[in-house]
C-alpha cells in the first residue's frame, strides 16, 4: 500500500500538471478569437477569386498552345495535358506541437493512405508543420521527397507564409511537370470539431462552384494570357492563406478542447487520490488505536 507521503506527492504533481493544462487552454482560447477573425476575413476574398477564374475558364481553354507544347500555359491549371501522371505533389499541413488530441493523427493517417494509393510514383511533398515534417522525414519510401518545408509558423500565420508556399507549389508544378497536387489538412468546422479535407489543388477543380455562364462576355486588355499570369498566382496564394488560417484555427480549437478534457481528467484523478488519501489515513489511525488497545490489554493481563 502507498504511504501518505507518496499519495500527497502524486496529488501535488497532478495539480501542477493541471495548472499547466489550464494555462494552455486559456492561451489557446485567447488566440483562437483572433485566428477565427482572420480566417473569416480571408474566406470571401478567396471565394471571389475562385469564381473569377472559373468565369474565365472557357476563354482560357480556348487559347492556342504555346509553341510545341500540348496546351497553353494558363490551361495547364485546368486540364494539365503536359503533366506527368507518375509525378504528384502533396501539401501536408499539421501542427507544430502535440497536446491537440487526434488533430495531427487524423491528418497523418490520411497522408499514409495517399502514399499507399500513389506507390511507385514520384511524390513531391510540401510539409507545413513540425509534426508532419518529422513524420514524412522518417519514412523510407522510394520516390518520396520533401521539396519544401515550413515549421514554427503557427499560431502567427501571415500572408508571407502563403506567398512562399504558393510560389514553391507553382514552381514545382511547372518545372517538374507534376500531374496533380493534393492538399491534406484539417478545416475549421466549429469550436468542438474539425473536418479533414483531402482535395486536389492543381489542376483546378471548380465542380463545387456554381457557374451558369456558358459563353464569355469579357473583353481583355492587354490580353487574357497577361491577365491570367497575374491573376492565377494571386488565386493560389490567396487560397493557401485561407487554408493556413483554417488549419491554424482548427489546431487552436483542438488544443483548447484537449487541454480542457485533460484538465477535467486531472481534477478527477485528484479527487480519487483524495479519497484514497483519506482511506489510508483512516486505516493508519485505526491501526494505531488497535495497537494502543492491544497494548493496554496486554498490560492489564
N, C-alpha and C positions, 0 to 999 in steps of 0.2 A: 504493500500500500504506500502511496506517495505521502511524503511528510507535508506538514502545513507550510513549511518554507518553500518546498517545490511548487505547491499549488499557488502560493502567493506570487512567486516569480513568474509562473505561467500567466496568471491574470495580469500582472504588470506588463509583460511582453505583448500580450494580445491587445491590451488597452493602448499601448504605444503604437502598435500597428494600425489599430482602428483610427487613431488620430491622424496618421499619415493618409489613410484612405479617405477620411472625411475632408482633409485638406485638398487632396487631389480631386475629389468630387466638386468642391467649391471652386477650384481653379477652372475645371472643365465647364462648370455651369456659367462662370463669368465670361469665359472665352466664346462659348457657343452662341451667345446672343449676337456678338459681333460677326461671327462666322456665318450665321444664318442671314443676317442683313446683307453681307457681301454676296452671298450665294443668290439670294432673291433679286438683288440688283443686277447680277450678271445674266440671269435667265432670259429676260426679254430681248436683250441685245443679241445674244447667241441664237435665239429662236428666229428673230427677224433676219439675221444674216443667212441662216439656212433657207428660209423662204425666198430670199432674194436670189440666191444662187439656183435654187430649184426653178424659179421663174425663167432663168436664163438657160436652163438645161437644153431645150430644143435648139436654141441658137448655137450653143456650144457643140452639140453633137453633129450639127450640120457643117461645122468648119472643116476645110480641107486639111489633109495631113501635112506635116512638116517634112519636106524633102523625101527621104526614103523610109521615114517612119510609117508604121501601120495606122497611126492616128495622130491627131493634133495634140499639142501639149495640154491644153485645157481638158480635152475629152478623156485623158487618162484618169482624171479624178472621178469620172462617171463609169467608164467601160473598162479601161486599162487592158487593151488588147496586147500591148507590148510587155505587160508584166509576166514574170515567170511564176507559174503556179507552184513550183517547188521551192520558192523563196517567200517566206511570210514574215510579217512583223508582229510583235506582241508588246503592247503597253500595259504594264502591270503596276497598279497604284495601291500600295499598302501603307500602313502607319510606320512611324519610325520607332515606336515603342510598343511594348506589350501592355498588360493590365487593361485590356479593352474587350474582355470576353472572347467571343468567337469571331471578332471582326476580321482579323488577319487570316485565321484558319480557313474561313469560308472562301476567301479570295484565292488562297494558295491551293486549295483543293480544286477549284475551277481552273487554275493555271496548270495543274498537273493533268487534268482532263484534256485541256487544249494541247499540251505537249504530246500526250499519247495519241491524240487524233492526228497530229502532224509529224509522227515519227518518220524519219527518212528525209525530211525536208530541212533546208537551211532556215533557222529561226533567229531573227534579229530581235533582241529584247531591249525595251526601253523601261528600265526599272526605276520607279519612283517610290521612295520609302525604304528605310533600312531593313525592315523585316523581309520584304520581297527581294531586295537586292542580295541579302545574305543567303536566303533560301535558294535563289537561282544560281548564285555563285558556287554553292556546294554541289549542285547537280553535275554529273559527269555524262551528259547526254551529247552524242555526236551531232554536230551541226548547230548546237545551241551557242549563241554568242551575245554577250551583253555589250551593246554598242553605245548605250547612253545610260547614265545613272544620276540620280539626284536624291540626296538624303539630307535630313535635317531641315526641310523647308516647312514642315508643319509645326505649330499652327499659325505660321505667318506667311502664307502663300501670297505672292504678288504677281502682277501681270508679267513681270520679267521672267519668272519661272516658266510661265506658259509660253512665252516667246521662244525661250531656249529649247523647250521640249518640241514645240511645233516646228521650228527650223530643223531640228535633228530628225524628226519623223519625215518631213518632206524631202530632205536631202537623201536619206536612206531609201525612201520610196522611189525616187527617180534614178539615183546613181546606180543602185543595185537591182533595179527593175523588180521590186517586190510585187508579188501577185496580189497581196492584200495586207492590211494592218488591222489587227483586232485589239480592242480595248477592254480590259477587265478591271473593275473597281466596284466599290460599294457606294450606291447612290443614297442620298439622304431622303428618307421617306417620312419619318416623324422622329420625335424625341425618343420614342420607345423602340423603333425598328429601322433597319437599313435594308435596302434592296440590292441584291447582287446583280450587276449589269455586265454582260459579255456581248459586245456588239462590234460590228465591222465599222471601222472608222474610215478607211480608204480601201477601194473607191467608195464614193458617197452612196449612201442608201437612203433615198427620200421616200420610201414607201409609206412611212408613218405620217408624212406631211401632206395634208390635203391640198391638191392643186388642180383646179378646174380649167386651167388655161390649156388649150390645145394648139394655139398659134401664138407667135410672139408679136407684140405690138411695140417693140422697143426700137429706138434709133440710137446708134452708138457713135460716140465721138471721143477720142480719135479712132477707136476700133474695139471690137469685142475682145480680141486677144489681149490687148494692152490693159483693158479694164479688168479682165479676169485675172491677169497676172498680179494685179494689185489686190483684187477682192478675195481670191482664194486663200492666200496666206493669212489674211486677216480673219477669214472664216475659221480656219484650222486653229489659229491661236486663241480666238475668242471662245471656241468650244473647249479647247484644252484648259483655258482659265476657268470656265464654268465647271468642268469635270473636277479639276483640282479643288475648287471651293466646295463642291458637293461632297467629295471624299473627305475633305477636312472637317466639315460639319458632321458628317456621319461618324468619323473617328472620335470626335469630341463627345458626341452623344453616347456612343458605345462605351467610352471610358467613364463617363459620368454614371451611366447605368451600372457598369461593372463595379465601380467603387462604392456605389450606393448599396448594391447587393452584398458586397464583401464586408462593408461596414456593419450591415444588419446581422450578417452571419457571425462577425466578431462579437457583436453585442450578445447574441445568443450563446456563444461559447463562454463569454464572461459570466453570464447568468448561470449556466450549467456548472462552471467551475466554482462559482459562489456557493451553490447548493452543496457541491462536493466538499468544499472547504468547511462548511458548517457541519456536515455529517462527520468528517474526520475530527473536527474539534470536539463535537459532542461525544464521539467514540472515545477520544482521549480523556475527556472529563469523566466519562462513565468508568473507564478503566482505572483512573486514579481513585475514584470513590470506592470501587471494588477493592483496590489494594488497601485503602485505609480501613475499610470494614473488615477485611480478612485479617489485617494486622491487629486490629482491636480484638477480634475474636480469639486470635492466637494468644494474645496477652492474658485474656480472661481465663483461658483454658490452662 
